[in-house]
Amino acid sequence: MAKPSGAAGGFRVINWAGFTGAVSYTFDDSNSSQIQNYDTLNALDVPFTFYLQTGKSESTNSVWQRALSDGHELGNHTKSHSSNDSGADTDAATQFIESRFGTKVWTMAAPNGSSVYTGIARTRFLINRGVANNLIGPNDSTDPFTLPCYIPPTGASTTVLDQQVTSARDAKKWRTVLVHGFTGGSDGAYQPIGLQAFVDHVKHSKALGDMWLDSVVNVGSYWRGQKAVSSATTSTSGGATTYTWQLPANFPPGKYLRVTVTGGTLKQNGVPLNWDPHGYYEVALDAKSVTLSP
């Protein structure tokens, strides 16, 4: 797409970075059937989010370090998987993950979807994933600290899984999916599904070509960043308009939004941004402002 050449204006964040919708696949409980099938999962070349229950011996497995190196997210699923917590159990899991694997924990998943973690997560994380099923839309009122997800029924078929992505695609929204483990394992995973059914489903999702398949922290940062920029304050000087925003607490550094305008020059820190011929400018969220001038 040619660089916009009209009058300066029309500043707009592009939903889902230009994709039709988004999907995040999450795995809870550090279950052994996830570990045993990691190579197959990783071969799908999709960033997943693994929520570790750190009190389990499986959380010490070296596969999680590999997962991190392979571009997956490691998140907090508490140490003890209790439906009640003062915050100490959550903090113990964060400390375990960060010290053992050398990564920052940005998101968590509430054990059993317990509402007590809504308040706990609000002071510690970017997002807390719950268990109720719903879709998430750009700039909608979804609570980021009780983020919905879809849990497939036991033995769900590829078709059943595909329908969930189709509904997100049709609605142009974000769907998170929670898988606890795979059939044939000995870990007692809640509502396990067939590995091949999942593999075939993810391949189908990729083949659509217009769905953003990524971790909770990556899609969630874009979603929450868009909300921040969409509520930015504006000021004008000499015909230029500056948009200034505040990022939520516990927001990862180094994140960007894709935006478009009708024309003019976009600058951050006094430096003009480059137009990407795919149809967007990339705005650095860390800068907390962008200026559009004629």
FINU-587494 format. One record per residue: residue number from 0; x, y, z of N, C-alpha, C in turn. Coordinates in steps of 0.02 Angstrom, whole numbers, plus 50000, padded with zeros to 5 digits. Example, Ala and Ser with C-alpha at 12.3 -4.5 7.8 and 13.67 -1.06 7.14 Angstrom:
BEGIN
(0,(50660,49716,50390),(50615,49775,50390),(50660,49835,50390)),
(1,(50642,49888,50354),(50684,49947,50357),(50645,50002,50394)),
//
This chain:
BEGIN
(0,(50042,49941,50000),(50000,50000,50000),(50044,50062,50000)),
(1,(50024,50112,49961),(50061,50174,49957),(50054,50213,50022)),
(2,(50105,50251,50039),(50103,50294,50098),(50045,50343,50092)),
(3,(50003,50352,50143),(49947,50399,50139),(49971,50470,50122)),
(4,(49937,50501,50074),(49959,50567,50050),(49906,50620,50057)),
(5,(49853,50606,50094),(49801,50656,50104),(49818,50705,50158)),
(6,(49767,50742,50182),(49777,50790,50236),(49795,50752,50300)),
(7,(49836,50784,50342),(49856,50753,50405),(49794,50741,50448)),
(8,(49788,50680,50473),(49731,50662,50515),(49717,50588,50510)),
(9,(49660,50568,50537),(49638,50499,50532),(49681,50449,50570)),
(10,(49714,50472,50624),(49756,50427,50663),(49713,50371,50691)),
(11,(49733,50308,50677),(49692,50251,50697),(49737,50190,50709)),
(12,(49724,50155,50765),(49759,50092,50778),(49725,50037,50737)),
(13,(49765,49995,50705),(49739,49940,50664),(49725,49881,50711)),
(14,(49664,49857,50711),(49646,49800,50754),(49689,49739,50740)),
(15,(49710,49706,50793),(49746,49642,50790),(49805,49644,50742)),
(16,(49838,49702,50740),(49900,49710,50700),(49888,49697,50626)),
(17,(49826,49700,50604),(49810,49690,50534),(49780,49623,50518)),
(18,(49778,49577,50566),(49745,49513,50556),(49670,49520,50567)),
(19,(49632,49472,50544),(49560,49474,50553),(49541,49466,50627)),
(20,(49574,49421,50661),(49562,49409,50732),(49624,49375,50761)),
(21,(49618,49351,50823),(49676,49323,50857),(49656,49261,50897)),
(22,(49704,49217,50908),(49695,49157,50949),(49757,49146,50991)),
(23,(49747,49133,51055),(49802,49113,51100),(49787,49045,51129)),
(24,(49834,48999,51121),(49828,48931,51149),(49867,48928,51214)),
(25,(49832,48909,51268),(49863,48905,51333),(49859,48835,51361)),
(26,(49908,48818,51403),(49912,48751,51434),(49923,48760,51509)),
(27,(49881,48729,51549),(49885,48737,51622),(49914,48675,51656)),
(28,(49941,48686,51716),(49955,48633,51765),(50021,48597,51758)),
(29,(50064,48616,51711),(50129,48581,51703),(50119,48506,51693)),
(30,(50067,48485,51658),(50051,48414,51653),(50101,48376,51609)),
(31,(50112,48313,51628),(50164,48272,51594),(50147,48259,51522)),
(32,(50083,48256,51504),(50066,48244,51433),(50084,48304,51390)),
(33,(50090,48363,51419),(50116,48421,51382),(50191,48412,51372)),
(34,(50226,48390,51424),(50298,48380,51420),(50315,48326,51369)),
(35,(50279,48269,51373),(50293,48213,51329),(50281,48230,51256)),
(36,(50235,48276,51243),(50218,48293,51174),(50245,48362,51154)),
(37,(50292,48387,51192),(50317,48455,51179),(50346,48462,51108)),
(38,(50385,48414,51087),(50416,48420,51021),(50364,48426,50966)),
(39,(50310,48389,50972),(50256,48392,50923),(50222,48460,50925)),
(40,(50210,48486,50986),(50179,48551,50994),(50224,48606,50966)),
(41,(50287,48603,50983),(50333,48655,50960),(50341,48655,50885)),
(42,(50336,48597,50854),(50343,48592,50781),(50287,48629,50744)),
(43,(50234,48646,50779),(50179,48684,50747),(50200,48756,50733)),
(44,(50254,48779,50764),(50281,48845,50752),(50231,48900,50769)),
(45,(50198,48892,50826),(50151,48942,50852),(50172,48956,50924)),
(46,(50180,49019,50944),(50196,49034,51013),(50138,49018,51060)),
(47,(50149,48973,51107),(50099,48953,51157),(50114,48986,51224)),
(48,(50065,48983,51269),(50076,49005,51338),(50067,48945,51384)),
(49,(50119,48928,51421),(50116,48873,51469),(50112,48902,51540)),
(50,(50055,48889,51573),(50045,48914,51641),(50067,48859,51690)),
(51,(50123,48872,51724),(50154,48822,51767),(50126,48822,51838)),
(52,(50108,48763,51861),(50091,48752,51931),(50155,48731,51966)),
(53,(50188,48778,51998),(50258,48768,52015),(50270,48721,52074)),
(54,(50218,48703,52111),(50226,48655,52165),(50233,48584,52141)),
(55,(50221,48571,52078),(50226,48505,52049),(50298,48492,52025)),
(56,(50320,48431,52033),(50389,48415,52013),(50399,48424,51938)),
(57,(50345,48417,51899),(50350,48426,51827),(50373,48497,51807)),
(58,(50362,48545,51852),(50382,48614,51837),(50458,48623,51837)),
(59,(50494,48573,51862),(50567,48578,51861),(50597,48548,51797)),
(60,(50554,48521,51754),(50577,48488,51693),(50613,48538,51648)),
(61,(50666,48516,51617),(50705,48560,51573),(50668,48581,51510)),
(62,(50611,48549,51496),(50573,48566,51436),(50549,48638,51439)),
(63,(50538,48665,51499),(50511,48733,51504),(50564,48784,51484)),
(64,(50626,48770,51499),(50680,48814,51476),(50684,48812,51400)),
(65,(50675,48753,51371),(50673,48747,51298),(50615,48786,51269)),
(66,(50557,48781,51302),(50498,48816,51278),(50511,48892,51276)),
(67,(50542,48916,51328),(50558,48988,51331),(50604,49007,51273)),
(68,(50656,48966,51262),(50703,48979,51208),(50669,48975,51140)),
(69,(50618,48933,51134),(50582,48924,51071),(50530,48978,51058)),
(70,(50524,49026,51104),(50478,49083,51093),(50411,49077,51126)),
(71,(50401,49027,51169),(50338,49020,51205),(50340,49061,51269)),
(72,(50281,49073,51297),(50276,49110,51359),(50268,49063,51418)),
(73,(50303,49077,51473),(50292,49042,51536),(50254,49089,51583)),
(74,(50195,49066,51605),(50153,49107,51648),(50141,49074,51716)),
(75,(50109,49111,51760),(50098,49091,51829),(50030,49057,51838)),
(76,(50031,48996,51865),(49969,48961,51882),(49971,48942,51957)),
(77,(50007,48983,51995),(50017,48976,52067),(50060,48915,52084)),
(78,(50078,48911,52147),(50117,48854,52171),(50072,48795,52187)),
(79,(50016,48808,52220),(49976,48753,52248),(49910,48740,52214)),
(80,(49890,48784,52166),(49827,48776,52130),(49767,48777,52177)),
(81,(49768,48823,52223),(49712,48831,52271),(49662,48881,52244)),
(82,(49599,48872,52265),(49548,48921,52246),(49549,48982,52291)),
(83,(49592,48982,52341),(49599,49039,52386),(49672,49054,52396)),
(84,(49688,49119,52401),(49758,49139,52407),(49761,49210,52434)),
(85,(49808,49222,52477),(49821,49290,52502),(49866,49328,52455)),
(86,(49894,49294,52407),(49943,49322,52361),(50010,49288,52369)),
(87,(50022,49256,52427),(50086,49224,52440),(50099,49165,52393)),
(88,(50047,49125,52380),(50055,49067,52337),(50070,49089,52265)),
(89,(50037,49142,52244),(50049,49170,52178),(50121,49196,52173)),
(90,(50142,49232,52224),(50209,49260,52224),(50263,49206,52225)),
(91,(50249,49151,52260),(50297,49096,52261),(50307,49067,52192)),
(92,(50253,49062,52153),(50258,49036,52084),(50298,49084,52040)),
(93,(50285,49148,52047),(50323,49197,52009),(50398,49193,52025)),
(94,(50414,49189,52089),(50483,49185,52109),(50517,49123,52081)),
(95,(50482,49067,52082),(50509,49004,52055),(50524,49011,51981)),
(96,(50476,49036,51942),(50485,49041,51870),(50540,49090,51852)),
(97,(50540,49148,51885),(50589,49199,51867),(50660,49179,51887)),
(98,(50667,49147,51944),(50734,49128,51966),(50760,49066,51929)),
(99,(50715,49019,51915),(50738,48956,51883),(50748,48965,51808)),
(100,(50705,49003,51776),(50708,49007,51703),(50733,49074,51677)),
(101,(50743,49122,51722),(50772,49186,51701),(50727,49226,51656)),
(102,(50662,49225,51668),(50615,49263,51627),(50568,49301,51672)),
(103,(50542,49356,51648),(50492,49395,51683),(50423,49364,51671)),
(104,(50383,49358,51724),(50315,49332,51717),(50267,49391,51709)),
(105,(50231,49391,51653),(50186,49447,51637),(50113,49430,51646)),
(106,(50094,49366,51639),(50024,49347,51644),(50015,49287,51689)),
(107,(49955,49278,51714),(49939,49220,51755),(49873,49190,51734)),
(108,(49859,49130,51758),(49794,49097,51747),(49767,49077,51816)),
(109,(49707,49097,51831),(49678,49085,51897),(49660,49011,51905)),
(110,(49686,48978,51957),(49666,48908,51969),(49590,48903,51978)),
(111,(49560,48857,51941),(49488,48846,51943),(49448,48909,51925)),
(112,(49481,48958,51896),(49447,49021,51879),(49425,49060,51940)),
(113,(49454,49047,51998),(49433,49078,52060),(49437,49155,52056)),
(114,(49384,49188,52079),(49381,49260,52075),(49430,49295,52121)),
(115,(49458,49259,52170),(49505,49291,52216),(49567,49316,52179)),
(116,(49582,49285,52122),(49642,49303,52085),(49633,49366,52042)),
(117,(49572,49389,52034),(49561,49451,51997),(49597,49508,52032)),
(118,(49587,49514,52097),(49619,49567,52135),(49694,49556,52142)),
(119,(49714,49494,52152),(49786,49479,52159),(49823,49496,52095)),
(120,(49795,49477,52038),(49828,49489,51974),(49832,49563,51957)),
(121,(49783,49601,51979),(49781,49672,51961),(49843,49711,51984)),
(122,(49873,49688,52038),(49932,49723,52065),(49998,49690,52044)),
(123,(49995,49638,52004),(50055,49600,51988),(50067,49586,51914)),
(124,(50013,49582,51875),(50019,49557,51806),(49982,49602,51756)),
(125,(49997,49589,51693),(49962,49623,51639),(49893,49593,51629)),
(126,(49888,49527,51637),(49826,49490,51622),(49820,49431,51669)),
(127,(49759,49415,51687),(49742,49353,51722),(49689,49317,51680)),
(128,(49704,49257,51658),(49656,49218,51619),(49611,49178,51665)),
(129,(49545,49184,51654),(49497,49146,51692),(49477,49082,51655)),
(130,(49414,49061,51665),(49392,48999,51633),(49324,49006,51597)),
(131,(49289,49061,51606),(49225,49070,51572),(49237,49083,51497)),
(132,(49191,49058,51456),(49201,49062,51384),(49170,49125,51355)),
(133,(49210,49163,51319),(49186,49222,51284),(49240,49246,51237)),
(134,(49223,49292,51193),(49271,49322,51148),(49290,49391,51173)),
(135,(49349,49415,51151),(49375,49480,51171),(49381,49523,51110)),
(136,(49352,49583,51112),(49353,49628,51055),(49398,49688,51066)),
(137,(49421,49719,51012),(49462,49780,51019),(49425,49834,51058)),
(138,(49457,49863,51107),(49429,49918,51146),(49364,49900,51182)),
(139,(49352,49836,51194),(49290,49818,51228),(49299,49822,51304)),
(140,(49247,49803,51342),(49248,49811,51414),(49270,49748,51451)),
(141,(49297,49699,51415),(49320,49637,51447),(49371,49654,51502)),
(142,(49363,49624,51561),(49409,49635,51615),(49474,49596,51601)),
(143,(49530,49630,51595),(49593,49594,51580),(49616,49550,51638)),
(144,(49584,49557,51696),(49603,49517,51754),(49554,49460,51768)),
(145,(49508,49450,51720),(49466,49390,51719),(49455,49373,51645)),
(146,(49509,49366,51608),(49504,49356,51536),(49471,49290,51520)),
(147,(49422,49289,51476),(49387,49226,51461),(49428,49178,51419)),
(148,(49408,49115,51419),(49440,49065,51377),(49391,49008,51362)),
(149,(49409,48971,51311),(49370,48912,51291),(49406,48849,51313)),
(150,(49372,48805,51350),(49400,48740,51370),(49365,48686,51330)),
(151,(49400,48651,51286),(49368,48599,51246),(49342,48542,51290)),
(152,(49288,48510,51269),(49264,48451,51305),(49313,48393,51296)),
(153,(49308,48344,51339),(49351,48285,51334),(49347,48254,51264)),
(154,(49406,48242,51234),(49408,48210,51169),(49381,48253,51112)),
(155,(49381,48319,51120),(49354,48363,51068),(49386,48349,51000)),
(156,(49345,48349,50949),(49369,48336,50881),(49400,48399,50851)),
(157,(49435,48390,50797),(49463,48446,50760),(49408,48494,50739)),
(158,(49352,48467,50717),(49297,48509,50694),(49270,48552,50750)),
(159,(49263,48524,50810),(49239,48562,50867),(49286,48619,50883)),
(160,(49351,48605,50881),(49401,48657,50895),(49400,48710,50840)),
(161,(49395,48688,50777),(49394,48735,50721),(49336,48784,50727)),
(162,(49279,48760,50752),(49220,48804,50758),(49234,48863,50804)),
(163,(49275,48853,50856),(49291,48908,50902),(49332,48962,50868)),
(164,(49378,48942,50826),(49418,48990,50789),(49377,49024,50735)),
(165,(49333,48986,50703),(49289,49015,50653),(49245,49070,50682)),
(166,(49219,49058,50742),(49176,49108,50774),(49216,49171,50792)),
(167,(49279,49163,50813),(49321,49221,50827),(49337,49259,50763)),
(168,(49350,49222,50711),(49365,49253,50646),(49305,49291,50619)),
(169,(49247,49261,50624),(49186,49295,50599),(49171,49358,50639)),
(170,(49185,49356,50704),(49172,49414,50747),(49228,49464,50747)),
(171,(49286,49445,50716),(49346,49488,50715),(49369,49502,50787)),
(172,(49373,49448,50827),(49391,49455,50897),(49446,49406,50916)),
(173,(49464,49407,50980),(49518,49365,51008),(49488,49309,51049)),
(174,(49510,49249,51036),(49489,49189,51073),(49550,49160,51108)),
(175,(49545,49147,51174),(49596,49108,51208),(49569,49038,51219)),
(176,(49613,48988,51211),(49595,48918,51217),(49637,48887,51272)),
(177,(49605,48847,51315),(49640,48814,51371),(49639,48738,51361)),
(178,(49698,48709,51356),(49706,48636,51352),(49746,48614,51413)),
(179,(49720,48564,51450),(49756,48540,51509),(49804,48483,51492)),
(180,(49787,48443,51443),(49830,48387,51425),(49799,48346,51370)),
(181,(49831,48289,51356),(49812,48248,51299),(49794,48177,51320)),
(182,(49746,48148,51284),(49724,48080,51299),(49782,48032,51290)),
(183,(49779,47978,51329),(49832,47928,51327),(49886,47939,51378)),
(184,(49885,47997,51411),(49935,48011,51462),(49913,47984,51529)),
(185,(49957,47989,51579),(49943,47964,51646),(49941,48020,51697)),
(186,(49932,48083,51673),(49935,48140,51719),(49867,48161,51747)),
(187,(49814,48127,51726),(49748,48145,51752),(49726,48214,51730)),
(188,(49748,48237,51672),(49732,48304,51648),(49656,48312,51643)),
(189,(49632,48370,51661),(49561,48387,51657),(49540,48392,51583)),
(190,(49488,48355,51565),(49459,48357,51498),(49513,48353,51443)),
(191,(49553,48300,51443),(49605,48293,51392),(49576,48286,51323)),
(192,(49614,48306,51274),(49593,48299,51204),(49647,48260,51167)),
(193,(49630,48236,51108),(49678,48198,51068),(49732,48243,51040)),
(194,(49794,48220,51043),(49849,48261,51017),(49841,48274,50943)),
(195,(49823,48223,50904),(49818,48233,50832),(49762,48281,50815)),
(196,(49707,48278,50853),(49652,48325,50841),(49675,48396,50852)),
(197,(49714,48406,50904),(49740,48474,50918),(49788,48495,50863)),
(198,(49834,48452,50844),(49882,48468,50792),(49847,48487,50727)),
(199,(49799,48447,50707),(49763,48461,50645),(49725,48527,50650)),
(200,(49698,48541,50709),(49662,48604,50719),(49708,48664,50712)),
(201,(49766,48662,50745),(49812,48719,50741),(49836,48729,50670)),
(202,(49849,48675,50634),(49869,48680,50564),(49813,48713,50523)),
(203,(49751,48696,50539),(49695,48728,50504),(49692,48802,50520)),
(204,(49703,48820,50583),(49702,48891,50602),(49756,48930,50566)),
(205,(49815,48900,50560),(49870,48932,50524),(49853,48940,50450)),
(206,(49822,48889,50422),(49807,48889,50350),(49756,48943,50331)),
(207,(49717,48966,50379),(49670,49020,50364),(49707,49082,50338)),
(208,(49767,49092,50365),(49810,49145,50339),(49797,49214,50365)),
(209,(49741,49224,50400),(49725,49292,50423),(49709,49295,50497)),
(210,(49729,49243,50535),(49719,49244,50607),(49787,49249,50641)),
(211,(49791,49293,50691),(49853,49303,50729),(49856,49251,50784)),
(212,(49902,49203,50779),(49910,49150,50828),(49972,49167,50870)),
(213,(49962,49184,50933),(50018,49206,50973),(50002,49198,51047)),
(214,(50053,49209,51089),(50046,49200,51161),(50000,49252,51192)),
(215,(49980,49239,51253),(49936,49286,51289),(49971,49352,51299)),
(216,(50034,49351,51318),(50069,49415,51331),(50076,49456,51267)),
(217,(50087,49424,51210),(50096,49462,51148),(50030,49491,51123)),
(218,(49979,49451,51118),(49914,49477,51096),(49885,49523,51149)),
(219,(49892,49504,51212),(49865,49545,51266),(49897,49614,51270)),
(220,(49962,49618,51256),(49996,49682,51256),(49969,49727,51201)),
(221,(49956,49698,51143),(49928,49737,51088),(49858,49761,51106)),
(222,(49818,49716,51134),(49748,49732,51152),(49746,49788,51204)),
(223,(49786,49781,51257),(49785,49831,51310),(49820,49895,51287)),
(224,(49871,49888,51245),(49904,49947,51217),(49858,49988,51173)),
(225,(49817,49953,51133),(49769,49988,51091),(49718,50026,51133)),
(226,(49696,49996,51187),(49649,50031,51231),(49680,50094,51261)),
(227,(49744,50089,51279),(49779,50147,51307),(49785,50203,51256)),
(228,(49806,50187,51195),(49815,50238,51144),(49748,50266,51121)),
(229,(49696,50224,51119),(49630,50247,51098),(49600,50298,51147)),
(230,(49624,50297,51209),(49600,50346,51258),(49653,50399,51272)),
(231,(49700,50408,51225),(49754,50457,51234),(49726,50528,51236)),
(232,(49761,50571,51272),(49745,50642,51270),(49779,50674,51210)),
(233,(49749,50725,51183),(49776,50759,51124),(49791,50832,51138)),
(234,(49843,50856,51107),(49860,50927,51111),(49885,50949,51043)),
(235,(49873,51013,51026),(49893,51038,50960),(49940,51097,50968)),
(236,(49987,51102,50921),(50034,51158,50921),(50062,51165,50851)),
(237,(50052,51224,50821),(50079,51237,50755),(50052,51190,50701)),
(238,(49991,51169,50708),(49961,51123,50659),(49975,51050,50672)),
(239,(50018,51035,50721),(50034,50965,50738),(49992,50942,50797)),
(240,(49972,50880,50795),(49934,50850,50849),(49975,50797,50884)),
(241,(49980,50801,50950),(50017,50751,50988),(49968,50709,51029)),
(242,(49975,50644,51024),(49935,50597,51062),(49978,50570,51119)),
(243,(49954,50575,51180),(49992,50554,51238),(49951,50504,51279)),
(244,(49983,50449,51298),(49947,50396,51334),(49987,50372,51394)),
(245,(49952,50336,51437),(49983,50303,51494),(49973,50228,51487)),
(246,(50025,50190,51498),(50020,50117,51493),(49996,50088,51559)),
(247,(49961,50031,51557),(49940,49998,51618),(50000,49976,51660)),
(248,(49989,49964,51724),(50041,49937,51766),(50062,49868,51741)),
(249,(50124,49850,51753),(50150,49784,51735),(50146,49771,51660)),
(250,(50162,49823,51621),(50159,49818,51548),(50229,49802,51521)),
(251,(50236,49751,51478),(50302,49732,51452),(50333,49788,51410)),
(252,(50398,49796,51414),(50432,49845,51372),(50439,49819,51300)),
(253,(50454,49866,51255),(50471,49847,51187),(50412,49826,51144)),
(254,(50352,49848,51161),(50292,49829,51123),(50272,49885,51075)),
(255,(50240,49867,51020),(50221,49914,50967),(50148,49904,50947)),
(256,(50120,49957,50919),(50055,49954,50886),(50064,49972,50812)),
(257,(50022,49944,50770),(50020,49963,50700),(49963,50014,50691)),
(258,(49979,50071,50661),(49929,50124,50653),(49930,50149,50581)),
(259,(49877,50185,50563),(49873,50216,50498),(49846,50286,50506)),
(260,(49855,50327,50455),(49830,50396,50453),(49806,50410,50382)),
(261,(49772,50467,50374),(49752,50487,50306),(49807,50524,50270)),
(262,(49856,50551,50309),(49912,50587,50281),(49950,50623,50335)),
(263,(50005,50654,50316),(50046,50689,50364),(50107,50648,50383)),
(264,(50145,50673,50432),(50206,50641,50454),(50199,50622,50528)),
(265,(50211,50559,50543),(50210,50535,50612),(50280,50535,50640)),
(266,(50288,50562,50701),(50354,50563,50733),(50349,50539,50805)),
(267,(50402,50506,50827),(50411,50490,50898),(50480,50513,50918)),
(268,(50483,50550,50973),(50547,50578,50997),(50581,50619,50942)),
(269,(50540,50652,50901),(50566,50696,50849),(50589,50661,50786)),
(270,(50583,50595,50784),(50608,50557,50727),(50548,50531,50685)),
(271,(50546,50546,50620),(50491,50522,50578),(50489,50445,50577)),
(272,(50430,50418,50579),(50421,50345,50575),(50419,50323,50502)),
(273,(50444,50264,50490),(50443,50237,50422),(50376,50204,50406)),
(274,(50352,50216,50347),(50291,50185,50323),(50307,50115,50297)),
(275,(50271,50065,50322),(50280,49997,50297),(50231,49987,50239)),
(276,(50255,49966,50181),(50211,49959,50122),(50156,49907,50131)),
(277,(50158,49868,50185),(50102,49824,50198),(50042,49863,50225)),
(278,(50052,49927,50242),(49995,49969,50259),(49994,49996,50329)),
(279,(50051,50012,50359),(50049,50037,50428),(50115,50071,50448)),
(280,(50110,50112,50500),(50167,50134,50539),(50169,50093,50603)),
(281,(50229,50082,50629),(50236,50049,50694),(50254,50101,50747)),
(282,(50210,50106,50797),(50218,50154,50851),(50243,50119,50913)),
(283,(50297,50143,50942),(50325,50114,51003),(50283,50137,51063)),
(284,(50256,50089,51099),(50215,50106,51157),(50255,50136,51213)),
(285,(50318,50116,51220),(50360,50143,51274),(50369,50218,51270)),
(286,(50364,50246,51210),(50374,50318,51202),(50317,50359,51233)),
(287,(50259,50329,51238),(50200,50358,51271),(50173,50420,51236)),
(288,(50197,50434,51176),(50167,50488,51136),(50188,50480,51064)),
(289,(50149,50510,51019),(50165,50513,50948),(50136,50578,50922)),
(290,(50171,50609,50874),(50149,50673,50848),(50136,50667,50773)),
(291,(50079,50693,50752),(50060,50694,50681),(50059,50766,50658)),
(292,(50102,50780,50608),(50107,50848,50582),(50094,50848,50507)),
(293,(50075,50906,50478),(50062,50909,50406),(50126,50894,50365)),
//
